[in-house]
Amino acid sequence: MYPARFEYHAPQSVDEALTVLERYGDEGKVLAGGQSLIPLMKLRFASPKALVDINRIEGLDSIEEDNGFLSIGALVRHKDCERSDALKGRFGVLGDAAPQISDPIVRNLGTVVGSLAHADPQGDWGSALLAAGAQLEVASSGGTRTIPLDELFQGPFMTSLEPNEIATAVQIPDPGARAGGTYLKLERRVGDYATVGVAVHLSFDNGTVGRVGIALTGVGPRNLRAESAEAALAGAELNDDTIKAAAELAAEAAQPRSDERGSADYKRSVVRVFTERGLRKAAESAQAA
Amino acid sequence: MTEAAVETGAFTRTVTATVNGTARSADVETRLLLVHFLRESLGLTGTHIGCDTTSCGACTVLLDGTPVKSCTVLAVQAEGREITTVEGLAGPDGLSAVQQGFHEEHGLQCGFCTPGMMLTATALLAENPDPSEEEIRWAISGQICRCTGYQNIVKAVQHAAAQGKEG
């Protein structure tokens, strides 16, 4: 299978890449890891007139803490996240998600930021980063801006990124010293979409729950935040009763559909179990921090 | 960072990459996939095309030492980089430890997945010379053996690891 013809650009800087993108408008597409874009182009679901390959731009491949944020650059591969000490402990929701993305060979090339820009409604990073309260750092020839993840996903494979913009990093706010999280994924085989995925990220503030993020994969038209469950936990003491109540609320927030991966009832039940399990694991690692 | 491939037209480039230790060059369409560059432009047909959808891993090669599915990389992306295919595994003294392991442990039946499996095993052992069985299974979990011969593939990698320890 061959993609349709395209013009190919491999700029050496973000500025140069932005100049090229300006020229093509919505007919240009950014190539990072290519593990979603190239398959789409081979199937001719996508036929951009030009590809802007950002892989030769320096400085986009680091994970660093800066200015109250953990920043993951546009060329950081899933594999880098899998191996990063920075994504353990307080950012455990990300470190636990990384080895569950697709398969090990795809993880060698695919990028976190590219996954977000691709906006697959079944994507795992979408949930993990929604739960973590992340925002996308975006550059255009007019300057830079940030897009909260809640405002990024507009629908399946649709984002609020403009055609002349490049997502340069995803930024996760510092959750404080006592924080933890996890990503639980049920999949039928390596590389499959999640039957159900649940991301939990929480921080403690003087013994009670401070900020908590809970997001769901595979049980709706996009990555869903379980907002009612988050609200019920914020400021509360985390105990068996509040954990069970939050898990029920998360299950109610799910919008599962029956398909070959399982019935809607089954998936809702997994959301409840995973939310409960995820909260316990997140609390455990937060208290160990 | 290396320069991008030389532009020869709106949709064409001259790509030069080091393939199995030798500089190789070809004029290609920008849309040419790496697997077709290897098989058709360079005549290295040891790299197989299986599913063509990033699922099966039959087309796995090493790009700067890292396993990638060559049906999901563009040839132009390989400009200036090092590629290892199955043809590059054997050395002047014969089969590599991984190849010897597949030979000794009957790590193949039909042989279709074998080049990709051996390249992934080679990269694994370069990084982790003494992997556990679980680590081997994890490393090859992005590849499919249509004969379901996984037991012997794992044994073959273990055999190669043991050779490495002796050596």
HADDOCK unambig.tbl for C-alpha pairs under 7 A between the chains (distance, minus, plus):
assign (segid A and resid 2 and name CA) (segid B and resid 31 and name CA) 6.66 0.50 0.50
assign (segid A and resid 2 and name CA) (segid B and resid 32 and name CA) 6.88 0.50 0.50
assign (segid A and resid 3 and name CA) (segid B and resid 31 and name CA) 5.88 0.50 0.50
assign (segid A and resid 5 and name CA) (segid B and resid 11 and name CA) 6.75 0.50 0.50
assign (segid A and resid 5 and name CA) (segid B and resid 31 and name CA) 5.94 0.50 0.50
assign (segid A and resid 6 and name CA) (segid B and resid 11 and name CA) 6.26 0.50 0.50
assign (segid A and resid 6 and name CA) (segid B and resid 30 and name CA) 6.84 0.50 0.50
assign (segid A and resid 6 and name CA) (segid B and resid 31 and name CA) 6.74 0.50 0.50
assign (segid A and resid 7 and name CA) (segid B and resid 10 and name CA) 5.83 0.50 0.50
assign (segid A and resid 7 and name CA) (segid B and resid 11 and name CA) 5.41 0.50 0.50
assign (segid A and resid 8 and name CA) (segid B and resid 30 and name CA) 6.36 0.50 0.50
assign (segid A and resid 10 and name CA) (segid B and resid 4 and name CA) 5.83 0.50 0.50
assign (segid A and resid 35 and name CA) (segid B and resid 72 and name CA) 6.40 0.50 0.50
assign (segid A and resid 38 and name CA) (segid B and resid 72 and name CA) 5.94 0.50 0.50
assign (segid A and resid 39 and name CA) (segid B and resid 53 and name CA) 6.34 0.50 0.50
assign (segid A and resid 39 and name CA) (segid B and resid 72 and name CA) 6.68 0.50 0.50
assign (segid A and resid 56 and name CA) (segid B and resid 1 and name CA) 6.15 0.50 0.50
assign (segid A and resid 103 and name CA) (segid B and resid 141 and name CA) 6.58 0.50 0.50
assign (segid A and resid 103 and name CA) (segid B and resid 142 and name CA) 4.82 0.50 0.50
assign (segid A and resid 104 and name CA) (segid B and resid 139 and name CA) 6.44 0.50 0.50
assign (segid A and resid 104 and name CA) (segid B and resid 141 and name CA) 6.92 0.50 0.50
assign (segid A and resid 104 and name CA) (segid B and resid 142 and name CA) 5.80 0.50 0.50
assign (segid A and resid 105 and name CA) (segid B and resid 67 and name CA) 5.93 0.50 0.50
assign (segid A and resid 105 and name CA) (segid B and resid 68 and name CA) 5.56 0.50 0.50
assign (segid A and resid 105 and name CA) (segid B and resid 69 and name CA) 6.86 0.50 0.50
assign (segid A and resid 105 and name CA) (segid B and resid 142 and name CA) 6.01 0.50 0.50
assign (segid A and resid 106 and name CA) (segid B and resid 68 and name CA) 6.87 0.50 0.50
assign (segid A and resid 108 and name CA) (segid B and resid 68 and name CA) 6.85 0.50 0.50
assign (segid A and resid 190 and name CA) (segid B and resid 141 and name CA) 6.60 0.50 0.50
assign (segid A and resid 190 and name CA) (segid B and resid 142 and name CA) 6.98 0.50 0.50
